[in-house]
Amino acid sequence: MIDSLPELFSKLLSAIKKTDKSLSNLKLDSGDIEARYDSVKSARSKFNSWRNSSKGFSHKSSLYKRQLKCCSICQINLPIEYFEIDHKLPLSIHPQLALKKSNMQLLCTPCNRRKSDLS
């Protein structure tokens, strides 16, 4: 059965209203996502800057001694240059912990990559 012209217009108007509401919700969601991304990006930048500083290297050295020159995951003993500072709680979820030393550990590169792939 073919709808009358007024029924078609009514259905079209209803579809437009639903689409407008969905679009409005998507805009709100995208704002939340963008704000979250910006905070993670900022935290990563601050951490990278700190990590490459003398204070960052000093902390890496103290972690290295505290961990007895071993990776926190695989327990392999390696020279310090084979270790990376890892965040126990990832920056992608906890950007506020970017420079929190209690959230840092040393991992060898392969363990850090595997851990990152799981996050």
Biopython code that builds the backbone (N, CA, C, O; Angstrom):
import numpy as np
from Bio.PDB.StructureBuilder import StructureBuilder

atoms = [
    (1, "MET", "N", (0.843, -1.181, 0.000)),
    (1, "MET", "CA", (0.000, 0.000, 0.000)),
    (1, "MET", "C", (0.893, 1.251, 0.000)),
    (1, "MET", "O", (1.861, 1.328, 0.757)),
    (2, "ILE", "N", (0.575, 2.187, -0.818)),
    (2, "ILE", "CA", (1.340, 3.431, -0.938)),
    (2, "ILE", "C", (0.797, 4.432, 0.068)),
    (2, "ILE", "O", (-0.412, 4.635, 0.179)),
    (3, "ASP", "N", (1.733, 5.067, 0.812)),
    (3, "ASP", "CA", (1.340, 6.085, 1.789)),
    (3, "ASP", "C", (0.897, 7.351, 1.071)),
    (3, "ASP", "O", (1.332, 7.660, -0.039)),
    (4, "SER", "N", (0.024, 8.060, 1.742)),
    (4, "SER", "CA", (-0.390, 9.354, 1.198)),
    (4, "SER", "C", (0.751, 10.353, 1.385)),
    (4, "SER", "O", (1.660, 10.123, 2.183)),
    (5, "LEU", "N", (0.701, 11.431, 0.665)),
    (5, "LEU", "CA", (1.733, 12.455, 0.740)),
    (5, "LEU", "C", (1.895, 13.000, 2.165)),
    (5, "LEU", "O", (3.032, 13.141, 2.617)),
    (6, "PRO", "N", (0.824, 13.311, 2.889)),
    (6, "PRO", "CA", (0.985, 13.786, 4.269)),
    (6, "PRO", "C", (1.656, 12.737, 5.169)),
    (6, "PRO", "O", (2.449, 13.089, 6.041)),
    (7, "GLU", "N", (1.336, 11.438, 4.957)),
    (7, "GLU", "CA", (1.967, 10.376, 5.762)),
    (7, "GLU", "C", (3.462, 10.290, 5.449)),
    (7, "GLU", "O", (4.275, 10.114, 6.357)),
    (8, "LEU", "N", (3.827, 10.414, 4.176)),
    (8, "LEU", "CA", (5.237, 10.397, 3.790)),
    (8, "LEU", "C", (5.997, 11.557, 4.421)),
    (8, "LEU", "O", (7.107, 11.376, 4.923)),
    (9, "PHE", "N", (5.398, 12.755, 4.398)),
    (9, "PHE", "CA", (6.035, 13.924, 5.006)),
    (9, "PHE", "C", (6.194, 13.731, 6.511)),
    (9, "PHE", "O", (7.212, 14.116, 7.087)),
    (10, "SER", "N", (5.202, 13.143, 7.136)),
    (10, "SER", "CA", (5.260, 12.892, 8.581)),
    (10, "SER", "C", (6.391, 11.908, 8.914)),
    (10, "SER", "O", (7.139, 12.112, 9.871)),
    (11, "LYS", "N", (6.504, 10.844, 8.116)),
    (11, "LYS", "CA", (7.577, 9.870, 8.326)),
    (11, "LYS", "C", (8.951, 10.504, 8.078)),
    (11, "LYS", "O", (9.909, 10.246, 8.805)),
    (12, "LEU", "N", (9.023, 11.329, 7.046)),
    (12, "LEU", "CA", (10.275, 12.015, 6.726)),
    (12, "LEU", "C", (10.662, 12.958, 7.852)),
    (12, "LEU", "O", (11.829, 12.997, 8.243)),
    (13, "LEU", "N", (9.720, 13.714, 8.377)),
    (13, "LEU", "CA", (9.992, 14.637, 9.476)),
    (13, "LEU", "C", (10.449, 13.870, 10.711)),
    (13, "LEU", "O", (11.373, 14.297, 11.403)),
    (14, "SER", "N", (9.811, 12.752, 10.987)),
    (14, "SER", "CA", (10.203, 11.918, 12.130)),
    (14, "SER", "C", (11.632, 11.397, 11.948)),
    (14, "SER", "O", (12.417, 11.408, 12.897)),
    (15, "ALA", "N", (11.973, 10.946, 10.754)),
    (15, "ALA", "CA", (13.322, 10.445, 10.475)),
    (15, "ALA", "C", (14.358, 11.565, 10.616)),
    (15, "ALA", "O", (15.456, 11.340, 11.125)),
    (16, "ILE", "N", (14.006, 12.757, 10.168)),
    (16, "ILE", "CA", (14.924, 13.907, 10.289)),
    (16, "ILE", "C", (15.167, 14.235, 11.758)),
    (16, "ILE", "O", (16.301, 14.506, 12.155)),
    (17, "LYS", "N", (14.118, 14.213, 12.561)),
    (17, "LYS", "CA", (14.264, 14.506, 13.996)),
    (17, "LYS", "C", (15.163, 13.462, 14.669)),
    (17, "LYS", "O", (16.020, 13.816, 15.480)),
    (18, "LYS", "N", (14.975, 12.188, 14.340)),
    (18, "LYS", "CA", (15.822, 11.124, 14.907)),
    (18, "LYS", "C", (17.273, 11.302, 14.475)),
    (18, "LYS", "O", (18.191, 11.124, 15.274)),
    (19, "THR", "N", (17.472, 11.651, 13.218)),
    (19, "THR", "CA", (18.829, 11.868, 12.694)),
    (19, "THR", "C", (19.484, 13.055, 13.390)),
    (19, "THR", "O", (20.655, 12.986, 13.761)),
    (20, "ASP", "N", (18.736, 14.143, 13.570)),
    (20, "ASP", "CA", (19.270, 15.323, 14.259)),
    (20, "ASP", "C", (19.661, 14.987, 15.704)),
    (20, "ASP", "O", (20.695, 15.443, 16.193)),
    (21, "LYS", "N", (18.836, 14.193, 16.380)),
    (21, "LYS", "CA", (19.151, 13.804, 17.758)),
    (21, "LYS", "C", (20.412, 12.933, 17.795)),
    (21, "LYS", "O", (21.273, 13.122, 18.655)),
    (22, "SER", "N", (20.520, 11.989, 16.873)),
    (22, "SER", "CA", (21.708, 11.136, 16.802)),
    (22, "SER", "C", (22.956, 11.958, 16.517)),
    (22, "SER", "O", (24.003, 11.731, 17.122)),
    (23, "LEU", "N", (22.849, 12.902, 15.608)),
    (23, "LEU", "CA", (23.983, 13.768, 15.274)),
    (23, "LEU", "C", (24.401, 14.607, 16.482)),
    (23, "LEU", "O", (25.591, 14.779, 16.746)),
    (24, "SER", "N", (23.432, 15.116, 17.195)),
    (24, "SER", "CA", (23.721, 15.902, 18.393)),
    (24, "SER", "C", (24.465, 15.051, 19.429)),
    (24, "SER", "O", (25.426, 15.513, 20.043)),
    (25, "ASN", "N", (24.016, 13.819, 19.616)),
    (25, "ASN", "CA", (24.693, 12.910, 20.552)),
    (25, "ASN", "C", (26.111, 12.598, 20.093)),
    (25, "ASN", "O", (27.026, 12.527, 20.912)),
    (26, "LEU", "N", (26.299, 12.411, 18.789)),
    (26, "LEU", "CA", (27.637, 12.147, 18.256)),
    (26, "LEU", "C", (28.565, 13.338, 18.484)),
    (26, "LEU", "O", (29.741, 13.157, 18.802)),
    (27, "LYS", "N", (28.048, 14.542, 18.326)),
    (27, "LYS", "CA", (28.857, 15.738, 18.571)),
    (27, "LYS", "C", (29.288, 15.805, 20.030)),
    (27, "LYS", "O", (30.431, 16.159, 20.321)),
    (28, "LEU", "N", (28.390, 15.471, 20.947)),
    (28, "LEU", "CA", (28.742, 15.450, 22.379)),
    (28, "LEU", "C", (29.810, 14.393, 22.646)),
    (28, "LEU", "O", (30.780, 14.648, 23.359)),
    (29, "ASP", "N", (29.625, 13.211, 22.072)),
    (29, "ASP", "CA", (30.599, 12.131, 22.239)),
    (29, "ASP", "C", (31.955, 12.517, 21.669)),
    (29, "ASP", "O", (32.986, 12.234, 22.280)),
    (30, "SER", "N", (31.966, 13.159, 20.510)),
    (30, "SER", "CA", (33.245, 13.524, 19.893)),
    (30, "SER", "C", (33.968, 14.561, 20.745)),
    (30, "SER", "O", (35.197, 14.551, 20.815)),
    (31, "GLY", "N", (33.226, 15.452, 21.391)),
    (31, "GLY", "CA", (33.845, 16.427, 22.302)),
    (31, "GLY", "C", (34.502, 15.736, 23.477)),
    (31, "GLY", "O", (35.610, 16.095, 23.875)),
    (32, "ASP", "N", (33.818, 14.739, 24.038)),
    (32, "ASP", "CA", (34.392, 13.970, 25.152)),
    (32, "ASP", "C", (35.647, 13.223, 24.708)),
    (32, "ASP", "O", (36.651, 13.217, 25.419)),
    (33, "ILE", "N", (35.591, 12.600, 23.548)),
    (33, "ILE", "CA", (36.731, 11.845, 23.020)),
    (33, "ILE", "C", (37.905, 12.776, 22.764)),
    (33, "ILE", "O", (39.045, 12.450, 23.097)),
    (34, "GLU", "N", (37.634, 13.927, 22.176)),
    (34, "GLU", "CA", (38.702, 14.889, 21.881)),
    (34, "GLU", "C", (39.355, 15.400, 23.165)),
    (34, "GLU", "O", (40.578, 15.520, 23.233)),
    (35, "ALA", "N", (38.549, 15.699, 24.176)),
    (35, "ALA", "CA", (39.096, 16.166, 25.458)),
    (35, "ALA", "C", (39.961, 15.079, 26.091)),
    (35, "ALA", "O", (41.026, 15.369, 26.637)),
    (36, "ARG", "N", (39.509, 13.839, 26.019)),
    (36, "ARG", "CA", (40.280, 12.720, 26.580)),
    (36, "ARG", "C", (41.585, 12.544, 25.805)),
    (36, "ARG", "O", (42.641, 12.348, 26.407)),
    (37, "TYR", "N", (41.520, 12.613, 24.486)),
    (37, "TYR", "CA", (42.711, 12.465, 23.655)),
    (37, "TYR", "C", (43.710, 13.576, 23.965)),
    (37, "TYR", "O", (44.907, 13.314, 24.080)),
    (38, "ASP", "N", (43.234, 14.807, 24.102)),
    (38, "ASP", "CA", (44.125, 15.929, 24.394)),
    (38, "ASP", "C", (44.844, 15.738, 25.728)),
    (38, "ASP", "O", (46.030, 16.048, 25.838)),
    (39, "SER", "N", (44.139, 15.229, 26.745)),
    (39, "SER", "CA", (44.784, 15.032, 28.043)),
    (39, "SER", "C", (45.832, 13.922, 27.974)),
    (39, "SER", "O", (46.878, 14.025, 28.615)),
    (40, "VAL", "N", (45.569, 12.870, 27.211)),
    (40, "VAL", "CA", (46.538, 11.782, 27.052)),
    (40, "VAL", "C", (47.744, 12.277, 26.249)),
    (40, "VAL", "O", (48.887, 11.976, 26.591)),
    (41, "LYS", "N", (47.484, 13.033, 25.186)),
    (41, "LYS", "CA", (48.560, 13.577, 24.357)),
    (41, "LYS", "C", (49.452, 14.506, 25.179)),
    (41, "LYS", "O", (50.676, 14.454, 25.062)),
    (42, "SER", "N", (48.851, 15.345, 25.998)),
    (42, "SER", "CA", (49.602, 16.264, 26.859)),
    (42, "SER", "C", (50.426, 15.485, 27.891)),
    (42, "SER", "O", (51.591, 15.804, 28.130)),
    (43, "ALA", "N", (49.819, 14.471, 28.495)),
    (43, "ALA", "CA", (50.526, 13.656, 29.491)),
    (43, "ALA", "C", (51.711, 12.936, 28.855)),
    (43, "ALA", "O", (52.790, 12.877, 29.445)),
    (44, "ARG", "N", (51.519, 12.394, 27.668)),
    (44, "ARG", "CA", (52.597, 11.689, 26.961)),
    (44, "ARG", "C", (53.744, 12.655, 26.653)),
    (44, "ARG", "O", (54.913, 12.298, 26.798)),
    (45, "SER", "N", (53.416, 13.864, 26.233)),
    (45, "SER", "CA", (54.426, 14.868, 25.923)),
    (45, "SER", "C", (55.222, 15.255, 27.169)),
    (45, "SER", "O", (56.449, 15.353, 27.123)),
    (46, "LYS", "N", (54.520, 15.473, 28.280)),
    (46, "LYS", "CA", (55.197, 15.819, 29.541)),
    (46, "LYS", "C", (56.104, 14.679, 29.997)),
    (46, "LYS", "O", (57.230, 14.913, 30.435)),
    (47, "PHE", "N", (55.606, 13.441, 29.893)),
    (47, "PHE", "CA", (56.412, 12.292, 30.299)),
    (47, "PHE", "C", (57.658, 12.175, 29.426)),
    (47, "PHE", "O", (58.760, 11.993, 29.943)),
    (48, "ASN", "N", (57.494, 12.278, 28.113)),
    (48, "ASN", "CA", (58.640, 12.153, 27.201)),
    (48, "ASN", "C", (59.700, 13.209, 27.495)),
    (48, "ASN", "O", (60.897, 12.924, 27.476)),
    (49, "SER", "N", (59.253, 14.409, 27.762)),
    (49, "SER", "CA", (60.187, 15.489, 28.091)),
    (49, "SER", "C", (60.932, 15.172, 29.391)),
    (49, "SER", "O", (62.151, 15.326, 29.470)),
    (50, "TRP", "N", (60.196, 14.733, 30.394)),
    (50, "TRP", "CA", (60.810, 14.375, 31.677)),
    (50, "TRP", "C", (61.760, 13.188, 31.506)),
    (50, "TRP", "O", (62.881, 13.207, 32.014)),
    (51, "ARG", "N", (61.310, 12.164, 30.795)),
    (51, "ARG", "CA", (62.110, 10.950, 30.598)),
    (51, "ARG", "C", (63.463, 11.266, 29.965)),
    (51, "ARG", "O", (64.474, 10.653, 30.308)),
    (52, "ASN", "N", (63.475, 12.220, 29.042)),
    (52, "ASN", "CA", (64.704, 12.576, 28.343)),
    (52, "ASN", "C", (65.570, 13.581, 29.104)),
    (52, "ASN", "O", (66.636, 13.973, 28.628)),
    (53, "SER", "N", (65.115, 13.989, 30.270)),
    (53, "SER", "CA", (65.876, 14.951, 31.077)),
    (53, "SER", "C", (66.824, 14.220, 32.027)),
    (53, "SER", "O", (66.770, 12.996, 32.152)),
    (54, "SER", "N", (67.676, 14.968, 32.681)),
    (54, "SER", "CA", (68.593, 14.371, 33.659)),
    (54, "SER", "C", (67.812, 13.771, 34.833)),
    (54, "SER", "O", (68.215, 12.746, 35.382)),
    (55, "LYS", "N", (66.703, 14.402, 35.218)),
    (55, "LYS", "CA", (65.864, 13.848, 36.308)),
    (55, "LYS", "C", (65.266, 12.499, 35.891)),
    (55, "LYS", "O", (65.202, 11.566, 36.691)),
    (56, "GLY", "N", (64.832, 12.411, 34.637)),
    (56, "GLY", "CA", (64.277, 11.153, 34.138)),
    (56, "GLY", "C", (65.322, 10.051, 34.109)),
    (56, "GLY", "O", (65.043, 8.916, 34.496)),
    (57, "PHE", "N", (66.529, 10.383, 33.651)),
    (57, "PHE", "CA", (67.584, 9.379, 33.611)),
    (57, "PHE", "C", (67.995, 8.966, 35.023)),
    (57, "PHE", "O", (68.295, 7.798, 35.275)),
    (58, "SER", "N", (68.007, 9.921, 35.931)),
    (58, "SER", "CA", (68.343, 9.615, 37.322)),
    (58, "SER", "C", (67.318, 8.644, 37.919)),
    (58, "SER", "O", (67.680, 7.707, 38.629)),
    (59, "HIS", "N", (66.041, 8.878, 37.623)),
    (59, "HIS", "CA", (65.009, 7.963, 38.133)),
    (59, "HIS", "C", (65.135, 6.587, 37.480)),
    (59, "HIS", "O", (64.961, 5.566, 38.145)),
    (60, "LYS", "N", (65.435, 6.560, 36.194)),
    (60, "LYS", "CA", (65.633, 5.277, 35.510)),
    (60, "LYS", "C", (66.775, 4.517, 36.170)),
    (60, "LYS", "O", (66.677, 3.307, 36.374)),
    (61, "SER", "N", (67.853, 5.211, 36.506)),
    (61, "SER", "CA", (69.003, 4.575, 37.171)),
    (61, "SER", "C", (68.617, 4.027, 38.539)),
    (61, "SER", "O", (69.044, 2.936, 38.918)),
    (62, "SER", "N", (67.805, 4.786, 39.283)),
    (62, "SER", "CA", (67.392, 4.298, 40.604)),
    (62, "SER", "C", (66.457, 3.094, 40.480)),
    (62, "SER", "O", (66.535, 2.163, 41.282)),
    (63, "LEU", "N", (65.576, 3.109, 39.482)),
    (63, "LEU", "CA", (64.724, 1.941, 39.243)),
    (63, "LEU", "C", (65.574, 0.728, 38.861)),
    (63, "LEU", "O", (65.320, -0.391, 39.309)),
    (64, "TYR", "N", (66.559, 0.963, 38.048)),
    (64, "TYR", "CA", (67.457, -0.106, 37.595)),
    (64, "TYR", "C", (68.128, -0.783, 38.789)),
    (64, "TYR", "O", (68.194, -2.010, 38.861)),
    (65, "LYS", "N", (68.619, 0.019, 39.716)),
    (65, "LYS", "CA", (69.262, -0.537, 40.922)),
    (65, "LYS", "C", (68.237, -1.237, 41.803)),
    (65, "LYS", "O", (68.493, -2.327, 42.314)),
    (66, "ARG", "N", (67.072, -0.609, 41.982)),
    (66, "ARG", "CA", (66.027, -1.177, 42.837)),
    (66, "ARG", "C", (65.516, -2.503, 42.284)),
    (66, "ARG", "O", (65.208, -3.414, 43.052)),
    (67, "GLN", "N", (65.425, -2.620, 40.975)),
    (67, "GLN", "CA", (64.928, -3.852, 40.345)),
    (67, "GLN", "C", (66.050, -4.871, 40.135)),
    (67, "GLN", "O", (65.847, -5.895, 39.483)),
    (68, "LEU", "N", (67.209, -4.595, 40.677)),
    (68, "LEU", "CA", (68.361, -5.498, 40.599)),
    (68, "LEU", "C", (68.733, -5.817, 39.154)),
    (68, "LEU", "O", (69.077, -6.950, 38.817)),
    (69, "LYS", "N", (68.655, -4.783, 38.304)),
    (69, "LYS", "CA", (69.032, -4.865, 36.884)),
    (69, "LYS", "C", (68.192, -5.867, 36.102)),
    (69, "LYS", "O", (68.633, -6.403, 35.086)),
    (70, "CYS", "N", (66.964, -6.115, 36.594)),
    (70, "CYS", "CA", (66.091, -7.111, 35.957)),
    (70, "CYS", "C", (64.798, -6.467, 35.460)),
    (70, "CYS", "O", (64.292, -5.512, 36.050)),
    (71, "CYS", "N", (64.286, -7.003, 34.379)),
    (71, "CYS", "CA", (62.979, -6.610, 33.854)),
    (71, "CYS", "C", (61.910, -7.055, 34.850)),
    (71, "CYS", "O", (61.983, -8.160, 35.388)),
    (72, "SER", "N", (60.924, -6.203, 35.096)),
    (72, "SER", "CA", (59.852, -6.530, 36.049)),
    (72, "SER", "C", (58.996, -7.714, 35.613)),
    (72, "SER", "O", (58.376, -8.371, 36.448)),
    (73, "ILE", "N", (58.958, -7.987, 34.326)),
    (73, "ILE", "CA", (58.118, -9.083, 33.836)),
    (73, "ILE", "C", (58.914, -10.371, 33.633)),
    (73, "ILE", "O", (58.607, -11.389, 34.253)),
    (74, "CYS", "N", (59.924, -10.338, 32.778)),
    (74, "CYS", "CA", (60.629, -11.581, 32.424)),
    (74, "CYS", "C", (61.821, -11.884, 33.344)),
    (74, "CYS", "O", (62.378, -12.982, 33.312)),
    (75, "GLN", "N", (62.198, -10.900, 34.158)),
    (75, "GLN", "CA", (63.291, -11.056, 35.120)),
    (75, "GLN", "C", (64.668, -11.252, 34.497)),
    (75, "GLN", "O", (65.597, -11.704, 35.165)),
    (76, "ILE", "N", (64.798, -10.911, 33.210)),
    (76, "ILE", "CA", (66.096, -11.023, 32.549)),
    (76, "ILE", "C", (66.979, -9.863, 32.976)),
    (76, "ILE", "O", (66.531, -8.719, 33.057)),
    (77, "ASN", "N", (68.224, -10.170, 33.245)),
    (77, "ASN", "CA", (69.230, -9.200, 33.650)),
    (77, "ASN", "C", (69.876, -8.611, 32.401)),
    (77, "ASN", "O", (70.462, -9.341, 31.603)),
    (78, "LEU", "N", (69.771, -7.271, 32.224)),
    (78, "LEU", "CA", (70.298, -6.601, 31.033)),
    (78, "LEU", "C", (70.962, -5.276, 31.422)),
    (78, "LEU", "O", (70.717, -4.756, 32.510)),
    (79, "PRO", "N", (71.799, -4.733, 30.534)),
    (79, "PRO", "CA", (72.327, -3.381, 30.755)),
    (79, "PRO", "C", (71.184, -2.356, 30.710)),
    (79, "PRO", "O", (70.162, -2.587, 30.064)),
    (80, "ILE", "N", (71.362, -1.248, 31.385)),
    (80, "ILE", "CA", (70.304, -0.233, 31.528)),
    (80, "ILE", "C", (69.763, 0.275, 30.188)),
    (80, "ILE", "O", (68.576, 0.586, 30.085)),
    (81, "GLU", "N", (70.607, 0.362, 29.173)),
    (81, "GLU", "CA", (70.132, 0.905, 27.884)),
    (81, "GLU", "C", (69.101, 0.008, 27.196)),
    (81, "GLU", "O", (68.476, 0.435, 26.225)),
    (82, "TYR", "N", (68.912, -1.211, 27.669)),
    (82, "TYR", "CA", (67.919, -2.120, 27.092)),
    (82, "TYR", "C", (66.574, -2.050, 27.811)),
    (82, "TYR", "O", (65.659, -2.820, 27.520)),
    (83, "PHE", "N", (66.469, -1.116, 28.753)),
    (83, "PHE", "CA", (65.229, -0.966, 29.508)),
    (83, "PHE", "C", (64.492, 0.309, 29.125)),
    (83, "PHE", "O", (65.095, 1.304, 28.722)),
    (84, "GLU", "N", (63.174, 0.252, 29.262)),
    (84, "GLU", "CA", (62.310, 1.399, 29.030)),
    (84, "GLU", "C", (61.488, 1.634, 30.292)),
    (84, "GLU", "O", (61.123, 0.696, 31.001)),
    (85, "ILE", "N", (61.207, 2.899, 30.555)),
    (85, "ILE", "CA", (60.317, 3.203, 31.682)),
    (85, "ILE", "C", (58.890, 2.931, 31.226)),
    (85, "ILE", "O", (58.426, 3.461, 30.216)),
    (86, "ASP", "N", (58.219, 2.106, 31.984)),
    (86, "ASP", "CA", (56.841, 1.711, 31.676)),
    (86, "ASP", "C", (55.921, 2.241, 32.766)),
    (86, "ASP", "O", (56.312, 2.351, 33.928)),
    (87, "HIS", "N", (54.700, 2.566, 32.379)),
    (87, "HIS", "CA", (53.674, 2.951, 33.352)),
    (87, "HIS", "C", (52.872, 1.701, 33.709)),
    (87, "HIS", "O", (52.274, 1.068, 32.839)),
    (88, "LYS", "N", (52.864, 1.357, 34.980)),
    (88, "LYS", "CA", (52.102, 0.187, 35.423)),
    (88, "LYS", "C", (50.629, 0.346, 35.039)),
    (88, "LYS", "O", (50.023, -0.557, 34.463)),
    (89, "LEU", "N", (50.067, 1.514, 35.370)),
    (89, "LEU", "CA", (48.720, 1.862, 34.915)),
    (89, "LEU", "C", (48.902, 2.742, 33.686)),
    (89, "LEU", "O", (49.503, 3.811, 33.791)),
    (90, "PRO", "N", (48.403, 2.328, 32.529)),
    (90, "PRO", "CA", (48.720, 3.006, 31.264)),
    (90, "PRO", "C", (48.236, 4.450, 31.190)),
    (90, "PRO", "O", (47.197, 4.815, 31.739)),
    (91, "LEU", "N", (49.036, 5.258, 30.486)),
    (91, "LEU", "CA", (48.690, 6.670, 30.288)),
    (91, "LEU", "C", (47.379, 6.835, 29.544)),
    (91, "LEU", "O", (46.658, 7.808, 29.765)),
    (92, "SER", "N", (47.066, 5.904, 28.674)),
    (92, "SER", "CA", (45.828, 6.012, 27.890)),
    (92, "SER", "C", (44.585, 5.996, 28.773)),
    (92, "SER", "O", (43.535, 6.505, 28.382)),
    (93, "ILE", "N", (44.705, 5.416, 29.957)),
    (93, "ILE", "CA", (43.578, 5.348, 30.889)),
    (93, "ILE", "C", (43.790, 6.288, 32.073)),
    (93, "ILE", "O", (42.827, 6.820, 32.625)),
    (94, "HIS", "N", (45.051, 6.492, 32.464)),
    (94, "HIS", "CA", (45.385, 7.298, 33.642)),
    (94, "HIS", "C", (46.406, 8.383, 33.307)),
    (94, "HIS", "O", (47.526, 8.342, 33.815)),
    (95, "PRO", "N", (46.047, 9.351, 32.465)),
    (95, "PRO", "CA", (47.020, 10.381, 32.087)),
    (95, "PRO", "C", (47.518, 11.201, 33.270)),
    (95, "PRO", "O", (48.611, 11.765, 33.217)),
    (96, "GLN", "N", (46.731, 11.272, 34.331)),
    (96, "GLN", "CA", (47.124, 12.037, 35.508)),
    (96, "GLN", "C", (48.315, 11.402, 36.234)),
    (96, "GLN", "O", (48.925, 12.041, 37.092)),
    (97, "LEU", "N", (48.650, 10.156, 35.899)),
    (97, "LEU", "CA", (49.774, 9.458, 36.543)),
    (97, "LEU", "C", (51.039, 9.473, 35.692)),
    (97, "LEU", "O", (51.967, 8.703, 35.943)),
    (98, "ALA", "N", (51.082, 10.337, 34.694)),
    (98, "ALA", "CA", (52.205, 10.371, 33.745)),
    (98, "ALA", "C", (53.553, 10.537, 34.444)),
    (98, "ALA", "O", (54.532, 9.902, 34.051)),
    (99, "LEU", "N", (53.617, 11.367, 35.458)),
    (99, "LEU", "CA", (54.895, 11.633, 36.135)),
    (99, "LEU", "C", (54.926, 11.082, 37.558)),
    (99, "LEU", "O", (55.805, 11.438, 38.343)),
    (100, "LYS", "N", (53.989, 10.231, 37.886)),
    (100, "LYS", "CA", (53.935, 9.620, 39.216)),
    (100, "LYS", "C", (54.944, 8.477, 39.271)),
    (100, "LYS", "O", (54.759, 7.445, 38.626)),
    (101, "LYS", "N", (56.002, 8.665, 40.037)),
    (101, "LYS", "CA", (57.094, 7.687, 40.060)),
    (101, "LYS", "C", (56.650, 6.322, 40.574)),
    (101, "LYS", "O", (57.198, 5.298, 40.165)),
    (102, "SER", "N", (55.675, 6.297, 41.458)),
    (102, "SER", "CA", (55.198, 5.004, 41.975)),
    (102, "SER", "C", (54.454, 4.203, 40.906)),
    (102, "SER", "O", (54.187, 3.016, 41.095)),
    (103, "ASN", "N", (54.120, 4.847, 39.786)),
    (103, "ASN", "CA", (53.441, 4.159, 38.682)),
    (103, "ASN", "C", (54.430, 3.722, 37.601)),
    (103, "ASN", "O", (54.022, 3.301, 36.519)),
    (104, "MET", "N", (55.720, 3.820, 37.890)),
    (104, "MET", "CA", (56.729, 3.490, 36.879)),
    (104, "MET", "C", (57.508, 2.247, 37.265)),
    (104, "MET", "O", (57.733, 1.960, 38.441)),
    (105, "GLN", "N", (57.912, 1.519, 36.235)),
    (105, "GLN", "CA", (58.776, 0.351, 36.388)),
    (105, "GLN", "C", (59.637, 0.246, 35.142)),
    (105, "GLN", "O", (59.346, 0.875, 34.124)),
    (106, "LEU", "N", (60.682, -0.538, 35.221)),
    (106, "LEU", "CA", (61.511, -0.765, 34.039)),
    (106, "LEU", "C", (61.151, -2.104, 33.423)),
    (106, "LEU", "O", (61.035, -3.121, 34.107)),
    (107, "LEU", "N", (60.977, -2.070, 32.110)),
    (107, "LEU", "CA", (60.738, -3.295, 31.350)),
    (107, "LEU", "C", (61.722, -3.334, 30.199)),
    (107, "LEU", "O", (62.109, -2.295, 29.664)),
    (108, "CYS", "N", (62.127, -4.543, 29.818)),
    (108, "CYS", "CA", (62.922, -4.661, 28.604)),
    (108, "CYS", "C", (61.998, -4.332, 27.430)),
    (108, "CYS", "O", (60.777, -4.426, 27.552)),
    (109, "THR", "N", (62.576, -3.951, 26.308)),
    (109, "THR", "CA", (61.771, -3.525, 25.163)),
    (109, "THR", "C", (60.750, -4.581, 24.717)),
    (109, "THR", "O", (59.591, -4.230, 24.496)),
    (110, "PRO", "N", (61.129, -5.853, 24.576)),
    (110, "PRO", "CA", (60.115, -6.840, 24.146)),
    (110, "PRO", "C", (58.937, -6.956, 25.128)),
    (110, "PRO", "O", (57.787, -7.047, 24.699)),
    (111, "CYS", "N", (59.211, -6.954, 26.423)),
    (111, "CYS", "CA", (58.116, -7.045, 27.403)),
    (111, "CYS", "C", (57.241, -5.795, 27.358)),
    (111, "CYS", "O", (56.017, -5.882, 27.463)),
    (112, "ASN", "N", (57.874, -4.634, 27.200)),
    (112, "ASN", "CA", (57.101, -3.393, 27.132)),
    (112, "ASN", "C", (56.206, -3.385, 25.895)),
    (112, "ASN", "O", (55.069, -2.920, 25.971)),
    (113, "ARG", "N", (56.683, -3.880, 24.775)),
    (113, "ARG", "CA", (55.871, -3.936, 23.550)),
    (113, "ARG", "C", (54.703, -4.904, 23.728)),
    (113, "ARG", "O", (53.574, -4.602, 23.340)),
    (114, "ARG", "N", (54.979, -6.068, 24.316)),
    (114, "ARG", "CA", (53.896, -7.041, 24.538)),
    (114, "ARG", "C", (52.847, -6.454, 25.471)),
    (114, "ARG", "O", (51.649, -6.599, 25.228)),
    (115, "LYS", "N", (53.287, -5.796, 26.533)),
    (115, "LYS", "CA", (52.356, -5.196, 27.482)),
    (115, "LYS", "C", (51.533, -4.112, 26.790)),
    (115, "LYS", "O", (50.326, -4.019, 27.014)),
    (116, "SER", "N", (52.157, -3.307, 25.966)),
    (116, "SER", "CA", (51.445, -2.244, 25.248)),
    (116, "SER", "C", (50.398, -2.825, 24.299)),
    (116, "SER", "O", (49.314, -2.262, 24.151)),
    (117, "ASP", "N", (50.715, -3.935, 23.666)),
    (117, "ASP", "CA", (49.789, -4.576, 22.735)),
    (117, "ASP", "C", (48.541, -5.090, 23.459)),
    (117, "ASP", "O", (47.476, -5.201, 22.851)),
    (118, "LEU", "N", (48.665, -5.401, 24.739)),
    (118, "LEU", "CA", (47.538, -5.917, 25.511)),
    (118, "LEU", "C", (46.657, -4.812, 26.041)),
    (118, "LEU", "O", (45.496, -5.055, 26.372)),
    (119, "SER", "N", (47.178, -3.599, 26.129)),
    (119, "SER", "CA", (46.409, -2.475, 26.711)),
    (119, "SER", "C", (45.372, -1.958, 25.756)),
    (119, "SER", "O", (44.643, -1.021, 26.084)),
]
sb = StructureBuilder()
sb.init_structure("model")
sb.init_model(0)
sb.init_chain("A")
sb.init_seg("    ")
for serial, (resi, resn, name, xyz) in enumerate(atoms, 1):
    if name == "N":
        sb.init_residue(resn, " ", resi, " ")
    sb.init_atom(name, np.array(xyz, "f"), 0.0, 1.0, " ", f" {name:<3s}", serial, name[0])
structure = sb.get_structure()
